[in-house]
Amino acid sequence: MRLSELSGKEIVDVKRAERLGVLGQTDLEINEKNGQIQSLVIPSVKWFGLKRQGEEIRVPWSHIKKIGNDMIILDIPNDDEQ
């Protein structure tokens, strides 16, 4: 899959049923040695670009469960599950 195919997809956490952002408003952390994506870095922003309290969310690529036509579904473990 190409990066251009991922751009614009909504990122949704299945456990929290929460929209985390849109790919394109996120950064990708890429392994410089092999070029593979290691994680998504999602800024903590609210609607209309207003900042929300908190840090960015770093989601390892292994937590991505499904990439569909419109969404990327994540399964982020709770703090007590890690």
Secondary structure, DSSP 8 states (H G I E B T S, - for coil): --HHHHTT-EEEETTTTEEEEETTSSEEEE-TTT--EEEEEE--B-GGG-B-SS--EEEEGGGEEEE-SSEEEE----GGG-
